[in-house]
Amino acid sequence: MSNSTGQQINITTPDMFQIYLVKGLYGAFSVSPSMVFLYINAIMLFTLRSKSVFRETPRYLLLYNLLFADTFQLAMGQLLLILALPPVFLTHYTCTIIVLITITVTSVSPLNLAVMSLERYVAVCFPLRHSAIVTVKNTGVSIGVVWALSSIDPLIRLILLVLYDSFSVGEKMQQFCAIESLFHSTAAHEYDKAFTAITFISVGIVIVCSYFGVTTVARSASSDKASTTKALNTVLLHMIQLLLCLSTTLAGLLLGYIDRLGTLNRTARIVVGYVFFICFVSLPRCLSSLIYGLRDQTIRLVFLHHLRCALWTGGPSLTTDKH
């Protein structure tokens, strides 16, 4: 804390003006694409609720849960970015609530990808039992379990925060709100590394096993080649999405490593932070909408229809089951 205070004292007025100028420019460039991403995700979420076939199909229910988590995480990241521009220093209590909610939603995406891969595995390997196993009710239970497991992470982090970081909940923070500025203890950092490794390795194993299971069925002469090929591509897509989720976590670790090296000045650090935010936080959270919205034949027409209506009229079409 003393080092950061000393750095703040040594900052001159021209340096502060340059920092705020860079924050304003790069903040504008960061906010603009993120708003576009949020808009596309919102249209996709509306599309998945606009027709009964989407509301009653387990695969699309899982997709909706994934997109909801990605969109919510993108919105929270955008909120924290906007608050960091003036900058607005929140109280520890407010920042803790925002960060813990964001952590919960962040954990949903990889776990949901594991469930989606298992659903494709059951659809290909057990086609006759798929409708009995993967029902709307069971899908709802799976989504509930995903959110329950995701809530364990912020609960443990909150316990570590209370045990190892001492501060007044009503006290204002000395820097903008972020997970790195909230958790300072060694125990919290070690737990973050362990949880990230366990989560992504476990989900990766599930996706890889699902892929090889579908591959085994695809080699069968009696299998539906077109269906299994499509399932293989879908599971492979889930692996790519998992890597995108991991890139967000790795970007935060890499940024923290750059800070510890101290090789960049404050202005360069801000520029790198905004580039990381666009490439590793905002963009991956929008790719799911674009990929599924344009790849899935059932979704594509409805998605493009609502997107055109939104662009032409300023809002999505209110039609639900007619297209």
Sequence and secondary structure as in RCSB ss.txt:
>XXXX:A:sequence
MSNSTGQQINITTPDMFQIYLVKGLYGAFSVSPSMVFLYINAIMLFTLRSKSVFRETPRYLLLYNLLFADTFQLA
MGQLLLILALPPVFLTHYTCTIIVLITITVTSVSPLNLAVMSLERYVAVCFPLRHSAIVTVKNTGVSIGVVWALS
SIDPLIRLILLVLYDSFSVGEKMQQFCAIESLFHSTAAHEYDKAFTAITFISVGIVIVCSYFGVTTVARSASSDK
ASTTKALNTVLLHMIQLLLCLSTTLAGLLLGYIDRLGTLNRTARIVVGYVFFICFVSLPRCLSSLIYGLRDQTIR
LVFLHHLRCALWTGGPSLTTDKH
>XXXX:A:secstr
 HHHHHHHHH  HHHHHHHHHHHHHHHHHHHHHHHHHHHHHHHHHHHHHHSHHHHT HHHHHHHHHHHHHHHHHH
HHHHHHHHHTTT   BHHHHHHHHHHHHHHHHHHHHHHHHHHHHHHHHHH TTTHHHHS HHHHHHHHHHHHHHH
HHHHHHHHHHHHHH    TTSB SS   HHHH  SHHHHHHHHHHHHHHHHHHHHHHHHHHHHHHHHHTSTTS H
HHHHHHHHHHHHHHHHHHHHHHHHHHHHHHHHHHHHT S HHHHHHHHHHHIIIIIIHHHHHHHHHHHHH HHHH
HHHHHHHHHHHHHSS    SS  
